Amino acid sequence: MIVYFVCTANVCRSPMAQGILADMITRRGVSGVSVKSAGVMVPRGIGVSTHSADVAAVHDIDISGHVPRQITGEMVSEADLILVMEYVHKALLVSRFPEAADKIYLLKEYGTGGYGEIDDPVGFGRDVYASVYSELDKEITRISPLIEESARLQERK
């Protein structure tokens, strides 16, 4: 199972989310899940946000080497699940890749049918990044059993 987290520039939220889920499935010994991330508008030549890397490091997750990537049709095709941070990300991806609409969800929507966005911390201080990290961790902890079950079902096929 391939899971993509998508945000705007792939420098803050989606790399933290990728790190959180990857760490979680590694610690739990879950096989068959590949976690990736990308952005919908990635400027060339930028790296992961220093605050994002610092906050993740506090939780023993190293995202410092993350290289931001622009989402592509190939990525969308390979993904089994695409989790976005804001409604605008979902709307943009669904308009670009309508054939993938059934696998694109807001992170807070997945598994609940609810609605909610993860705010962009860009331009704010480290404390805001820490708050976003906590929100991501809470949501990923909530959805991880669903992802693990999907991976088990795929392996049985």
C-alpha positions in Angstrom: 0.0 0.0 0.0 1.4 3.4 -1.0 0.2 6.4 1.1 1.0 10.0 0.0 0.7 13.0 2.2 0.2 16.2 0.3 0.4 19.9 1.3 1.3 23.1 -0.5 5.1 23.1 -0.9 6.1 19.7 0.7 8.3 21.5 3.3 6.3 21.5 6.5 3.1 19.5 7.1 3.5 16.6 4.6 7.1 15.8 5.5 6.2 15.7 9.2 3.1 13.5 8.4 5.3 11.2 6.3 7.8 10.9 9.1 5.1 10.3 11.8 3.4 7.5 9.9 6.6 5.9 8.7 7.9 5.8 12.3 4.6 4.5 13.6 4.5 1.6 11.1 8.1 0.7 11.7 7.7 0.6 15.4 4.6 -1.6 15.0 6.3 -3.9 12.6 3.8 -3.3 9.9 4.8 -4.5 6.4 3.5 -3.6 3.0 3.1 0.2 3.6 5.2 2.8 1.8 4.8 6.4 3.0 5.6 9.3 0.7 4.9 13.0 0.4 4.6 15.7 -2.2 3.3 19.2 -2.7 1.0 20.9 -5.1 3.2 24.0 -5.6 6.8 23.2 -4.9 9.4 26.0 -5.6 12.7 24.7 -7.0 15.7 24.5 -4.8 14.1 24.6 -1.3 14.5 22.1 1.5 12.4 21.0 4.4 11.5 23.7 6.9 14.0 24.0 9.7 11.2 24.2 12.3 9.6 21.1 10.9 12.9 19.2 11.1 13.6 20.5 14.6 10.1 19.6 15.9 10.2 16.1 14.3 13.7 15.5 15.8 12.3 16.2 19.3 10.2 13.0 18.7 13.2 11.1 17.3 12.0 11.4 13.7 14.6 12.6 11.2 13.2 14.4 8.2 16.2 16.7 7.8 17.2 15.1 4.5 13.7 15.4 3.0 13.7 16.8 -0.6 10.5 18.5 -1.5 8.7 17.1 -4.6 6.0 18.3 -6.8 3.0 15.9 -7.1 2.9 14.2 -10.5 0.4 12.0 -12.4 2.7 9.1 -11.9 2.6 9.6 -8.1 -1.1 9.9 -8.1 -1.4 6.7 -10.1 0.9 4.7 -7.8 -0.8 5.9 -4.7 -3.5 3.8 -3.0 -4.4 6.7 -0.6 -3.7 10.4 -0.8 -4.2 12.5 2.3 -4.2 16.2 2.0 -4.0 19.0 4.6 -6.5 21.6 3.2 -9.6 21.5 1.1 -7.9 23.5 -1.7 -5.3 20.7 -2.0 -8.1 18.2 -2.5 -10.0 20.4 -5.0 -6.8 21.0 -7.0 -5.9 17.3 -7.1 -9.4 16.1 -8.0 -9.6 18.7 -10.8 -6.2 17.6 -12.2 -6.7 13.9 -11.6 -10.4 13.2 -11.6 -9.8 9.5 -12.1 -8.2 9.5 -8.6 -11.0 11.3 -6.8 -12.0 8.2 -4.8 -8.6 8.0 -3.1 -8.0 11.6 -2.2 -9.1 12.7 1.3 -8.5 15.5 3.7 -6.5 13.9 6.5 -9.2 14.8 9.1 -11.9 13.5 6.8 -10.4 10.0 6.2 -12.2 7.4 8.2 -14.7 9.8 9.7 -16.4 11.5 6.8 -15.9 14.7 8.8 -14.2 17.9 7.7 -11.3 19.9 8.9 -8.0 21.2 7.8 -4.4 21.2 9.1 -3.3 24.8 9.1 -0.1 25.8 7.3 2.6 26.9 9.9 4.7 28.8 7.3 5.8 32.2 8.6 5.1 31.3 12.2 7.4 30.3 15.1 8.5 26.9 16.3 5.6 26.7 18.8 3.1 26.8 15.9 5.0 24.0 14.1 5.0 22.0 17.4 1.2 22.5 17.6 0.8 21.3 13.9 3.0 18.3 14.6 0.8 17.4 17.6 -2.3 17.7 15.4 -0.8 15.5 12.7 0.3 12.9 15.3 -3.2 12.8 16.7 -4.8 12.3 13.3 -2.3 9.8 12.1 -2.6 7.8 15.3 -6.4 7.8 14.6 -6.1 6.6 11.0 -3.1 4.2 11.4 -5.3 1.2 12.2 -7.2 1.8 8.9 -4.0 2.0 6.9 -2.6 -1.2 8.6 -5.8 -3.1 7.8 -5.8 -1.9 4.2 -2.2 -3.1 3.9 -3.1 -6.5 5.3 -6.0 -6.8 2.9 -3.7 -5.9 0.0 -1.1 -8.5 1.0 -3.8 -11.2 1.0 -4.7 -10.5 -2.6 
